[in-house]
Amino acid sequence: MRRGNLKQRLRLRLIRRADNVKQNLTILLLGIGLFMIGFIALAIAQFLLAQSLPREILALVGLVIAICGAITAAFGYISLSILRIFRFLLTDSQPDLKSDQSHD
């Protein structure tokens, strides 16, 4: 019984995440922005700085920022696209979940 309850709570949480389009788009754009900042830091380290320790540190920081941005953008993209499809399929197959949704 507890397992079914956990499964139901997870479904409802995913549906709520899919319905929050503004927040998902904000997360996607934030991720893209972070990725671009990291990419620019990598480009500056590669092309504008001479071989030195600060160049390597800047490249490392840029790489970490770019990875964080890519993960954040991927989360936003998944929330915008795949979870919307999941929500559509889930609410069509189970009409009792339609009454649990809250539309903003």
N, CA, C and O atoms as CSV, one atom per row, in Angstrom:
chain,resi,resn,atom,element,x,y,z
A,1,MET,N,N,0.821,-1.189,0.000
A,1,MET,CA,C,0.000,0.000,0.000
A,1,MET,C,C,0.871,1.262,0.000
A,1,MET,O,O,0.580,2.226,-0.709
A,2,ARG,N,N,1.918,1.243,0.787
A,2,ARG,CA,C,2.805,2.393,0.842
A,2,ARG,C,C,3.495,2.625,-0.501
A,2,ARG,O,O,3.725,3.769,-0.894
A,3,ARG,N,N,3.823,1.544,-1.202
A,3,ARG,CA,C,4.478,1.655,-2.496
A,3,ARG,C,C,3.551,2.326,-3.513
A,3,ARG,O,O,3.997,3.169,-4.292
A,4,GLY,N,N,2.281,1.962,-3.512
A,4,GLY,CA,C,1.315,2.592,-4.410
A,4,GLY,C,C,1.151,4.071,-4.102
A,4,GLY,O,O,0.996,4.887,-5.011
A,5,ASN,N,N,1.186,4.412,-2.832
A,5,ASN,CA,C,1.073,5.798,-2.433
A,5,ASN,C,C,2.269,6.606,-2.936
A,5,ASN,O,O,2.106,7.735,-3.400
A,6,LEU,N,N,3.452,6.037,-2.847
A,6,LEU,CA,C,4.647,6.702,-3.341
A,6,LEU,C,C,4.572,6.888,-4.860
A,6,LEU,O,O,4.945,7.939,-5.382
A,7,LYS,N,N,4.098,5.882,-5.548
A,7,LYS,CA,C,3.959,5.963,-7.004
A,7,LYS,C,C,2.958,7.052,-7.382
A,7,LYS,O,O,3.194,7.810,-8.322
A,8,GLN,N,N,1.860,7.133,-6.666
A,8,GLN,CA,C,0.841,8.149,-6.934
A,8,GLN,C,C,1.383,9.553,-6.656
A,8,GLN,O,O,1.128,10.481,-7.423
A,9,ARG,N,N,2.134,9.710,-5.557
A,9,ARG,CA,C,2.719,11.020,-5.243
A,9,ARG,C,C,3.730,11.441,-6.294
A,9,ARG,O,O,3.802,12.617,-6.653
A,10,LEU,N,N,4.517,10.484,-6.792
A,10,LEU,CA,C,5.487,10.802,-7.840
A,10,LEU,C,C,4.784,11.249,-9.112
A,10,LEU,O,O,5.203,12.216,-9.749
A,11,ARG,N,N,3.725,10.555,-9.481
A,11,ARG,CA,C,2.961,10.954,-10.675
A,11,ARG,C,C,2.392,12.355,-10.529
A,11,ARG,O,O,2.480,13.163,-11.453
A,12,LEU,N,N,1.814,12.644,-9.381
A,12,LEU,CA,C,1.247,13.978,-9.160
A,12,LEU,C,C,2.322,15.056,-9.176
A,12,LEU,O,O,2.098,16.152,-9.690
A,13,ARG,N,N,3.494,14.746,-8.611
A,13,ARG,CA,C,4.595,15.717,-8.615
A,13,ARG,C,C,5.083,15.989,-10.042
A,13,ARG,O,O,5.363,17.135,-10.394
A,14,LEU,N,N,5.184,14.943,-10.858
A,14,LEU,CA,C,5.601,15.118,-12.248
A,14,LEU,C,C,4.563,15.909,-13.038
A,14,LEU,O,O,4.918,16.730,-13.884
A,15,ILE,N,N,3.295,15.667,-12.767
A,15,ILE,CA,C,2.244,16.422,-13.454
A,15,ILE,C,C,2.304,17.894,-13.063
A,15,ILE,O,O,2.168,18.767,-13.921
A,16,ARG,N,N,2.506,18.178,-11.780
A,16,ARG,CA,C,2.626,19.576,-11.344
A,16,ARG,C,C,3.837,20.252,-11.974
A,16,ARG,O,O,3.765,21.418,-12.363
A,17,ARG,N,N,4.956,19.523,-12.078
A,17,ARG,CA,C,6.156,20.076,-12.708
A,17,ARG,C,C,5.885,20.375,-14.188
A,17,ARG,O,O,6.329,21.401,-14.703
A,18,ALA,N,N,5.164,19.491,-14.864
A,18,ALA,CA,C,4.862,19.689,-16.288
A,18,ALA,C,C,3.921,20.867,-16.492
A,18,ALA,O,O,4.006,21.543,-17.517
A,19,ASP,N,N,3.029,21.130,-15.546
A,19,ASP,CA,C,2.070,22.224,-15.682
A,19,ASP,C,C,2.681,23.596,-15.414
A,19,ASP,O,O,2.076,24.610,-15.760
A,20,ASN,N,N,3.843,23.651,-14.817
A,20,ASN,CA,C,4.480,24.916,-14.466
A,20,ASN,C,C,5.398,25.369,-15.612
A,20,ASN,O,O,6.622,25.295,-15.507
A,21,VAL,N,N,4.792,25.833,-16.690
A,21,VAL,CA,C,5.532,26.139,-17.914
A,21,VAL,C,C,6.470,27.334,-17.734
A,21,VAL,O,O,7.608,27.300,-18.201
A,22,LYS,N,N,6.007,28.384,-17.066
A,22,LYS,CA,C,6.855,29.575,-16.876
A,22,LYS,C,C,8.137,29.240,-16.126
A,22,LYS,O,O,9.226,29.656,-16.519
A,23,GLN,N,N,7.994,28.485,-15.047
A,23,GLN,CA,C,9.167,28.129,-14.258
A,23,GLN,C,C,10.101,27.215,-15.054
A,23,GLN,O,O,11.320,27.360,-14.971
A,24,ASN,N,N,9.548,26.286,-15.815
A,24,ASN,CA,C,10.380,25.396,-16.626
A,24,ASN,C,C,11.140,26.168,-17.696
A,24,ASN,O,O,12.306,25.878,-17.961
A,25,LEU,N,N,10.483,27.153,-18.314
A,25,LEU,CA,C,11.164,27.973,-19.313
A,25,LEU,C,C,12.254,28.819,-18.672
A,25,LEU,O,O,13.319,29.007,-19.261
A,26,THR,N,N,12.001,29.326,-17.483
A,26,THR,CA,C,13.013,30.091,-16.755
A,26,THR,C,C,14.231,29.222,-16.434
A,26,THR,O,O,15.371,29.671,-16.559
A,27,ILE,N,N,13.985,27.989,-16.023
A,27,ILE,CA,C,15.087,27.064,-15.724
A,27,ILE,C,C,15.887,26.777,-16.989
A,27,ILE,O,O,17.117,26.749,-16.952
A,28,LEU,N,N,15.197,26.565,-18.110
A,28,LEU,CA,C,15.884,26.315,-19.381
A,28,LEU,C,C,16.751,27.510,-19.784
A,28,LEU,O,O,17.912,27.338,-20.156
A,29,LEU,N,N,16.196,28.705,-19.711
A,29,LEU,CA,C,16.958,29.900,-20.104
A,29,LEU,C,C,18.119,30.176,-19.152
A,29,LEU,O,O,19.182,30.616,-19.589
A,30,LEU,N,N,17.930,29.926,-17.866
A,30,LEU,CA,C,19.023,30.068,-16.903
A,30,LEU,C,C,20.150,29.095,-17.232
A,30,LEU,O,O,21.323,29.463,-17.184
A,31,GLY,N,N,19.800,27.861,-17.563
A,31,GLY,CA,C,20.805,26.871,-17.934
A,31,GLY,C,C,21.567,27.258,-19.188
A,31,GLY,O,O,22.785,27.099,-19.262
A,32,ILE,N,N,20.839,27.769,-20.173
A,32,ILE,CA,C,21.502,28.213,-21.406
A,32,ILE,C,C,22.446,29.379,-21.116
A,32,ILE,O,O,23.552,29.444,-21.654
A,33,GLY,N,N,21.998,30.298,-20.260
A,33,GLY,CA,C,22.854,31.428,-19.888
A,33,GLY,C,C,24.113,30.990,-19.159
A,33,GLY,O,O,25.205,31.475,-19.453
A,34,LEU,N,N,23.964,30.075,-18.208
A,34,LEU,CA,C,25.143,29.561,-17.500
A,34,LEU,C,C,26.094,28.845,-18.457
A,34,LEU,O,O,27.310,29.016,-18.381
A,35,PHE,N,N,25.531,28.048,-19.349
A,35,PHE,CA,C,26.376,27.346,-20.308
A,35,PHE,C,C,27.157,28.336,-21.168
A,35,PHE,O,O,28.347,28.140,-21.414
A,36,MET,N,N,26.496,29.394,-21.623
A,36,MET,CA,C,27.178,30.378,-22.470
A,36,MET,C,C,28.281,31.116,-21.703
A,36,MET,O,O,29.342,31.398,-22.259
A,37,ILE,N,N,28.032,31.427,-20.434
A,37,ILE,CA,C,29.069,32.079,-19.623
A,37,ILE,C,C,30.278,31.158,-19.486
A,37,ILE,O,O,31.417,31.603,-19.622
A,38,GLY,N,N,30.036,29.884,-19.219
A,38,GLY,CA,C,31.134,28.921,-19.128
A,38,GLY,C,C,31.863,28.757,-20.441
A,38,GLY,O,O,33.089,28.648,-20.468
A,39,PHE,N,N,31.113,28.738,-21.538
A,39,PHE,CA,C,31.724,28.604,-22.863
A,39,PHE,C,C,32.587,29.820,-23.192
A,39,PHE,O,O,33.677,29.680,-23.747
A,40,ILE,N,N,32.101,31.006,-22.852
A,40,ILE,CA,C,32.881,32.232,-23.088
A,40,ILE,C,C,34.152,32.223,-22.249
A,40,ILE,O,O,35.209,32.628,-22.732
A,41,ALA,N,N,34.069,31.767,-20.999
A,41,ALA,CA,C,35.259,31.676,-20.151
A,41,ALA,C,C,36.274,30.706,-20.755
A,41,ALA,O,O,37.476,30.969,-20.731
A,42,LEU,N,N,35.792,29.586,-21.295
A,42,LEU,CA,C,36.695,28.638,-21.960
A,42,LEU,C,C,37.349,29.268,-23.191
A,42,LEU,O,O,38.545,29.086,-23.422
A,43,ALA,N,N,36.571,30.003,-23.975
A,43,ALA,CA,C,37.119,30.646,-25.168
A,43,ALA,C,C,38.153,31.708,-24.799
A,43,ALA,O,O,39.188,31.822,-25.456
A,44,ILE,N,N,37.879,32.477,-23.761
A,44,ILE,CA,C,38.850,33.487,-23.312
A,44,ILE,C,C,40.138,32.812,-22.858
A,44,ILE,O,O,41.233,33.264,-23.190
A,45,ALA,N,N,40.003,31.734,-22.101
A,45,ALA,CA,C,41.195,31.025,-21.628
A,45,ALA,C,C,41.986,30.439,-22.792
A,45,ALA,O,O,43.217,30.421,-22.752
A,46,GLN,N,N,41.316,29.970,-23.801
A,46,GLN,CA,C,42.001,29.333,-24.931
A,46,GLN,C,C,42.683,30.340,-25.853
A,46,GLN,O,O,43.820,30.127,-26.274
A,47,PHE,N,N,41.993,31.431,-26.167
A,47,PHE,CA,C,42.481,32.307,-27.224
A,47,PHE,C,C,43.083,33.627,-26.754
A,47,PHE,O,O,43.850,34.238,-27.498
A,48,LEU,N,N,42.766,34.086,-25.551
A,48,LEU,CA,C,43.232,35.411,-25.148
A,48,LEU,C,C,44.298,35.407,-24.059
A,48,LEU,O,O,44.949,36.429,-23.841
A,49,LEU,N,N,44.491,34.298,-23.378
A,49,LEU,CA,C,45.478,34.252,-22.309
A,49,LEU,C,C,46.678,33.396,-22.717
A,49,LEU,O,O,46.547,32.407,-23.438
A,50,ALA,N,N,47.843,33.808,-22.234
A,50,ALA,CA,C,49.063,33.044,-22.511
A,50,ALA,C,C,49.110,31.820,-21.588
A,50,ALA,O,O,48.365,31.744,-20.611
A,51,GLN,N,N,49.982,30.875,-21.905
A,51,GLN,CA,C,50.144,29.662,-21.088
A,51,GLN,C,C,50.547,30.065,-19.677
A,51,GLN,O,O,51.631,30.606,-19.459
A,52,SER,N,N,49.655,29.792,-18.712
A,52,SER,CA,C,49.952,30.115,-17.321
A,52,SER,C,C,48.939,29.408,-16.427
A,52,SER,O,O,47.978,28.804,-16.903
A,53,LEU,N,N,49.176,29.498,-15.139
A,53,LEU,CA,C,48.259,28.897,-14.177
A,53,LEU,C,C,46.890,29.585,-14.176
A,53,LEU,O,O,45.880,28.886,-14.104
A,54,PRO,N,N,46.805,30.918,-14.253
A,54,PRO,CA,C,45.476,31.548,-14.313
A,54,PRO,C,C,44.657,31.101,-15.526
A,54,PRO,O,O,43.432,31.010,-15.451
A,55,ARG,N,N,45.328,30.825,-16.631
A,55,ARG,CA,C,44.619,30.332,-17.815
A,55,ARG,C,C,43.972,28.979,-17.525
A,55,ARG,O,O,42.820,28.750,-17.893
A,56,GLU,N,N,44.688,28.110,-16.886
A,56,GLU,CA,C,44.152,26.786,-16.572
A,56,GLU,C,C,43.036,26.868,-15.538
A,56,GLU,O,O,42.051,26.135,-15.624
A,57,ILE,N,N,43.188,27.756,-14.565
A,57,ILE,CA,C,42.140,27.929,-13.554
A,57,ILE,C,C,40.869,28.483,-14.192
A,57,ILE,O,O,39.767,28.020,-13.898
A,58,LEU,N,N,41.030,29.481,-15.071
A,58,LEU,CA,C,39.871,30.038,-15.772
A,58,LEU,C,C,39.190,28.969,-16.638
A,58,LEU,O,O,37.963,28.911,-16.706
A,59,ALA,N,N,39.981,28.138,-17.287
A,59,ALA,CA,C,39.421,27.064,-18.105
A,59,ALA,C,C,38.654,26.063,-17.238
A,59,ALA,O,O,37.585,25.593,-17.628
A,60,LEU,N,N,39.192,25.743,-16.083
A,60,LEU,CA,C,38.517,24.814,-15.177
A,60,LEU,C,C,37.210,25.397,-14.660
A,60,LEU,O,O,36.187,24.712,-14.638
A,61,VAL,N,N,37.239,26.657,-14.245
A,61,VAL,CA,C,36.021,27.316,-13.764
A,61,VAL,C,C,34.990,27.398,-14.889
A,61,VAL,O,O,33.805,27.149,-14.663
A,62,GLY,N,N,35.428,27.743,-16.086
A,62,GLY,CA,C,34.521,27.801,-17.233
A,62,GLY,C,C,33.909,26.446,-17.546
A,62,GLY,O,O,32.729,26.358,-17.886
A,63,LEU,N,N,34.696,25.402,-17.434
A,63,LEU,CA,C,34.200,24.054,-17.690
A,63,LEU,C,C,33.147,23.642,-16.656
A,63,LEU,O,O,32.120,23.060,-17.005
A,64,VAL,N,N,33.410,23.949,-15.386
A,64,VAL,CA,C,32.447,23.616,-14.330
A,64,VAL,C,C,31.141,24.385,-14.533
A,64,VAL,O,O,30.059,23.814,-14.401
A,65,ILE,N,N,31.237,25.666,-14.851
A,65,ILE,CA,C,30.038,26.476,-15.086
A,65,ILE,C,C,29.269,25.952,-16.304
A,65,ILE,O,O,28.041,25.874,-16.273
A,66,ALA,N,N,29.984,25.594,-17.369
A,66,ALA,CA,C,29.328,25.077,-18.567
A,66,ALA,C,C,28.617,23.754,-18.288
A,66,ALA,O,O,27.519,23.519,-18.793
A,67,ILE,N,N,29.233,22.904,-17.498
A,67,ILE,CA,C,28.594,21.620,-17.150
A,67,ILE,C,C,27.345,21.863,-16.308
A,67,ILE,O,O,26.308,21.244,-16.549
A,68,CYS,N,N,27.432,22.754,-15.326
A,68,CYS,CA,C,26.249,23.077,-14.511
A,68,CYS,C,C,25.134,23.672,-15.368
A,68,CYS,O,O,23.960,23.357,-15.175
A,69,GLY,N,N,25.501,24.521,-16.301
A,69,GLY,CA,C,24.505,25.104,-17.194
A,69,GLY,C,C,23.862,24.073,-18.102
A,69,GLY,O,O,22.659,24.130,-18.357
A,70,ALA,N,N,24.658,23.129,-18.593
A,70,ALA,CA,C,24.105,22.085,-19.458
A,70,ALA,C,C,23.135,21.191,-18.689
A,70,ALA,O,O,22.096,20.803,-19.223
A,71,ILE,N,N,23.464,20.864,-17.449
A,71,ILE,CA,C,22.569,20.040,-16.629
A,71,ILE,C,C,21.278,20.793,-16.324
A,71,ILE,O,O,20.190,20.220,-16.397
A,72,THR,N,N,21.395,22.069,-15.984
A,72,THR,CA,C,20.214,22.880,-15.695
A,72,THR,C,C,19.336,23.035,-16.934
A,72,THR,O,O,18.112,22.927,-16.849
A,73,ALA,N,N,19.959,23.287,-18.081
A,73,ALA,CA,C,19.194,23.417,-19.323
A,73,ALA,C,C,18.520,22.103,-19.692
A,73,ALA,O,O,17.386,22.105,-20.169
A,74,ALA,N,N,19.197,20.994,-19.479
A,74,ALA,CA,C,18.597,19.686,-19.771
A,74,ALA,C,C,17.383,19.440,-18.878
A,74,ALA,O,O,16.368,18.924,-19.347
A,75,PHE,N,N,17.473,19.801,-17.602
A,75,PHE,CA,C,16.338,19.651,-16.698
A,75,PHE,C,C,15.157,20.504,-17.164
A,75,PHE,O,O,14.016,20.042,-17.168
A,76,GLY,N,N,15.431,21.736,-17.550
A,76,GLY,CA,C,14.363,22.610,-18.044
A,76,GLY,C,C,13.749,22.087,-19.327
A,76,GLY,O,O,12.533,22.151,-19.506
A,77,TYR,N,N,14.575,21.571,-20.218
A,77,TYR,CA,C,14.069,21.038,-21.480
A,77,TYR,C,C,13.216,19.794,-21.250
A,77,TYR,O,O,12.159,19.638,-21.861
A,78,ILE,N,N,13.673,18.919,-20.376
A,78,ILE,CA,C,12.899,17.711,-20.058
A,78,ILE,C,C,11.570,18.098,-19.426
A,78,ILE,O,O,10.539,17.500,-19.733
A,79,SER,N,N,11.587,19.082,-18.557
A,79,SER,CA,C,10.343,19.519,-17.924
A,79,SER,C,C,9.386,20.132,-18.934
A,79,SER,O,O,8.173,19.959,-18.823
A,80,LEU,N,N,9.918,20.843,-19.915
A,80,LEU,CA,C,9.061,21.464,-20.924
A,80,LEU,C,C,8.513,20.469,-21.929
A,80,LEU,O,O,7.365,20.600,-22.354
A,81,SER,N,N,9.287,19.497,-22.314
A,81,SER,CA,C,8.861,18.631,-23.413
A,81,SER,C,C,8.413,17.252,-22.955
A,81,SER,O,O,7.248,16.896,-23.128
A,82,ILE,N,N,9.289,16.493,-22.393
A,82,ILE,CA,C,8.995,15.093,-22.089
A,82,ILE,C,C,7.937,14.974,-20.997
A,82,ILE,O,O,7.060,14.115,-21.084
A,83,LEU,N,N,8.005,15.824,-19.965
A,83,LEU,CA,C,7.000,15.744,-18.920
A,83,LEU,C,C,5.625,16.172,-19.417
A,83,LEU,O,O,4.614,15.679,-18.917
A,84,ARG,N,N,5.564,17.083,-20.397
A,84,ARG,CA,C,4.270,17.442,-20.984
A,84,ARG,C,C,3.661,16.252,-21.718
A,84,ARG,O,O,2.457,16.012,-21.627
A,85,ILE,N,N,4.491,15.511,-22.441
A,85,ILE,CA,C,4.004,14.308,-23.124
A,85,ILE,C,C,3.567,13.279,-22.089
A,85,ILE,O,O,2.517,12.653,-22.235
A,86,PHE,N,N,4.373,13.105,-21.042
A,86,PHE,CA,C,4.035,12.176,-19.963
A,86,PHE,C,C,2.702,12.570,-19.320
A,86,PHE,O,O,1.864,11.709,-19.053
A,87,ARG,N,N,2.509,13.848,-19.075
A,87,ARG,CA,C,1.275,14.331,-18.471
A,87,ARG,C,C,0.088,14.048,-19.379
A,87,ARG,O,O,-0.959,13.597,-18.916
A,88,PHE,N,N,0.249,14.308,-20.656
A,88,PHE,CA,C,-0.820,14.063,-21.615
A,88,PHE,C,C,-1.200,12.589,-21.637
A,88,PHE,O,O,-2.383,12.252,-21.594
A,89,LEU,N,N,-0.217,11.720,-21.704
A,89,LEU,CA,C,-0.498,10.283,-21.733
A,89,LEU,C,C,-1.075,9.789,-20.418
A,89,LEU,O,O,-1.965,8.938,-20.407
A,90,LEU,N,N,-0.575,10.313,-19.316
A,90,LEU,CA,C,-1.029,9.856,-18.008
A,90,LEU,C,C,-2.454,10.302,-17.721
A,90,LEU,O,O,-3.255,9.508,-17.227
A,91,THR,N,N,-2.786,11.545,-18.018
A,91,THR,CA,C,-4.130,12.027,-17.710
A,91,THR,C,C,-5.161,11.455,-18.667
A,91,THR,O,O,-6.330,11.350,-18.297
A,92,ASP,N,N,-4.778,11.082,-19.878
A,92,ASP,CA,C,-5.721,10.426,-20.780
A,92,ASP,C,C,-6.031,9.006,-20.342
A,92,ASP,O,O,-7.159,8.536,-20.495
A,93,SER,N,N,-5.031,8.320,-19.798
A,93,SER,CA,C,-5.239,6.933,-19.406
A,93,SER,C,C,-5.874,6.804,-18.026
A,93,SER,O,O,-6.477,5.775,-17.719
A,94,GLN,N,N,-5.747,7.839,-17.185
A,94,GLN,CA,C,-6.306,7.779,-15.838
A,94,GLN,C,C,-7.125,9.036,-15.572
A,94,GLN,O,O,-6.571,10.049,-15.146
A,95,PRO,N,N,-8.417,8.990,-15.814
A,95,PRO,CA,C,-9.233,10.202,-15.659
A,95,PRO,C,C,-9.350,10.702,-14.226
A,95,PRO,O,O,-9.700,11.864,-14.022
A,96,ASP,N,N,-9.068,9.865,-13.220
A,96,ASP,CA,C,-9.170,10.329,-11.841
A,96,ASP,C,C,-8.085,11.333,-11.485
A,96,ASP,O,O,-8.235,12.068,-10.508
A,97,LEU,N,N,-6.988,11.388,-12.253
A,97,LEU,CA,C,-5.927,12.358,-11.986
A,97,LEU,C,C,-6.294,13.744,-12.505
A,97,LEU,O,O,-5.718,14.735,-12.057
A,98,LYS,N,N,-7.230,13.836,-13.432
A,98,LYS,CA,C,-7.604,15.145,-13.969
A,98,LYS,C,C,-8.191,16.042,-12.885
A,98,LYS,O,O,-8.011,17.260,-12.921
A,99,SER,N,N,-8.879,15.459,-11.939
A,99,SER,CA,C,-9.473,16.265,-10.874
A,99,SER,C,C,-8.447,16.750,-9.861
A,99,SER,O,O,-8.726,17.686,-9.112
A,100,ASP,N,N,-7.246,16.129,-9.817
A,100,ASP,CA,C,-6.214,16.509,-8.862
A,100,ASP,C,C,-5.330,17.644,-9.374
A,100,ASP,O,O,-4.511,18.164,-8.616
A,101,GLN,N,N,-5.469,18.039,-10.624
A,101,GLN,CA,C,-4.610,19.054,-11.200
A,101,GLN,C,C,-5.039,20.431,-10.727
A,101,GLN,O,O,-6.218,20.686,-10.481
A,102,SER,N,N,-4.065,21.303,-10.606
A,102,SER,CA,C,-4.378,22.693,-10.295
A,102,SER,C,C,-3.827,23.545,-11.426
A,102,SER,O,O,-2.628,23.515,-11.702
A,103,HIS,N,N,-4.690,24.297,-12.075
A,103,HIS,CA,C,-4.275,25.153,-13.183
A,103,HIS,C,C,-4.090,26.550,-12.676
A,103,HIS,O,O,-4.936,27.090,-11.963
A,104,ASP,N,N,-2.952,27.144,-13.057
A,104,ASP,CA,C,-2.641,28.509,-12.610
A,104,ASP,C,C,-3.187,29.512,-13.574
A,104,ASP,O,O,-3.026,30.715,-13.369
